[in-house]
Amino acid sequence: MRASDEPAPIDPSMPRVELHLHLEGAAPPAFIRDLAQQRHVDIGGIFDADGGYAFRGFAAFLGAYDAACQVLQRPEDFRRLTEAVLEARAADGVIYAEIFLSPDFCGGGDLAAWREHLAAIHEAAAAAEAREGIVMRAIVTAIRHRGPAQTRRVALCAAETAGDFVTGFGIAGDESAGAAREFNWGFDCAREAGLGLTAHAGEWAGPESVRAALDEWRVARIGHGVRAIEDRALVARLAEAGTVLETCPGSNVALGLYQSFAAHPVARLREAGVRVTLSTDDPLFFRTSLSAEYDALARAFGWTEADFRAINIEAARAAFCDRATQERILSRLEVPA
């Protein structure tokens, strides 16, 4: 099918798996605005006239994100936020979500405070699973531009709470902040705790950041990773190794990395044999959803429900969860385990 052909509509009830989602990035603007008003916190002009988040470019996005997080101060805030986020994901067809949680925002990296925040989030996740049927797992995430020392504290928080709910460790933020090797201790600590490893790379820092994440951190998955398309040898390496890319096309288009969905390299990466998955990253900041992503990708590349079903199966098989949970998710995708 040519990109200009009208694709068949994608079934909105199709079960979906999302592996790359930041909890705070899925916070409804009204939720953040109300908390700011209640607590008399000045978070600046991060909203536009329509009430949505306002920013221009990646640096401004990081600033707006940090400002919004200032109002999330208590475990109860994160419990309510998790409820809202999972309810919205379930309404969008998501049956399994791995959500990035940062101890930097949940207690400032203090282990005792992190445990309190995590307990509140876990409680909300358990309630959502019982009510909506959506399964959540947590990926503890360091913020790269806060430095290697803070990454070590975050990794310890991850290692000390690893288990059935906390199943992964990763790093996000400014990819250009510090050499990859400066963060090795955190990934080694998380690996020893049995956590799955992922890292944001190949978005703004280019293909060399993907290679560094593979060589230094030995991650199984790469968040974004789309700039790998600029290095043919790296694409071949990803395909041969079976490294999974957590692609977020709408995020990349919203931030101006690519001018349109049609210009996005996700289809070329998939055609080259790279294992790609689809997620929304920070959906309320980028005003997107998985349904919107699927529709845009179907128009851009002529992808059908069979393509999206295959991508969801790929995501389920790459999930950082125990075998029993994976089998349960695959069965809901109607795939024999």
Secondary structure, DSSP 8 states (H G I E B T S, - for coil): --TTS------TT--EEEEEEETGGG--HHHHHHHHHHHT----S-B-TTSSB---SHHHHHHHHHHHHTT--SHHHHHHHHHHHHHHHHHTTEEEEEEEE-TTTTTTT-HHHHHHHHHHHHHHHHHHHHHH--EEEEEEEEEGGG-HHHHHHHHHHHHHHBTTTEEEEEEES-TTSS-GGGGHHHHHHHHHTT-EEEEEESSSS-HHHHHHIIIII--SEEEE-GGGGG-HHHHHHHHHHT-EEEE-HHHHHHTTSSSSTTT-THHHHHHTT-EEEE--BSHHHHT--HHHHHHHHHHHH---HHHHHHHHHHHHHH-SS-HHHHHHHHHHTT---
